[in-house]
Amino acid sequence: MDAVWSIVAFMGHAVEAVLGYVETHHWIFGFLVAGYLFYLHDRAVHERFNAIEKRLDEVRKRLSIEY
């Protein structure tokens, strides 16, 4: 039982250490989240431009066929 209790205590200390680190270095995670959101936004913008370019290509093809 002593070994089980020491494992539980070790896991509790590990969780406490991780939470303490996050508490003191929360700004790092804020930068990571902001960077990821910027990445997602940038990707969405590029996808929109690609979709517009595909539509323009289709219109150009249709116009060239008609003439």
Phi, psi and omega in degrees: 000330180294323180292319179297316181295324179292325177294316179297318179294320178298316179295322177297317178294323179295316178296319178297320179294318179295315179295323176295320178295315179297322181295322182272341182237036183295335181294329177297315181291329174298316177297319179297316180294317179297318178297320179293320177296321177297319178299314180296318179296317181297319179296319180294320179296316179296323178296320178297316180296322177296320179294318178297318180297321178296318179296318179297321177298319178296317179296318179297320178296316180296320179293324180287330179289321183293332184270000000 
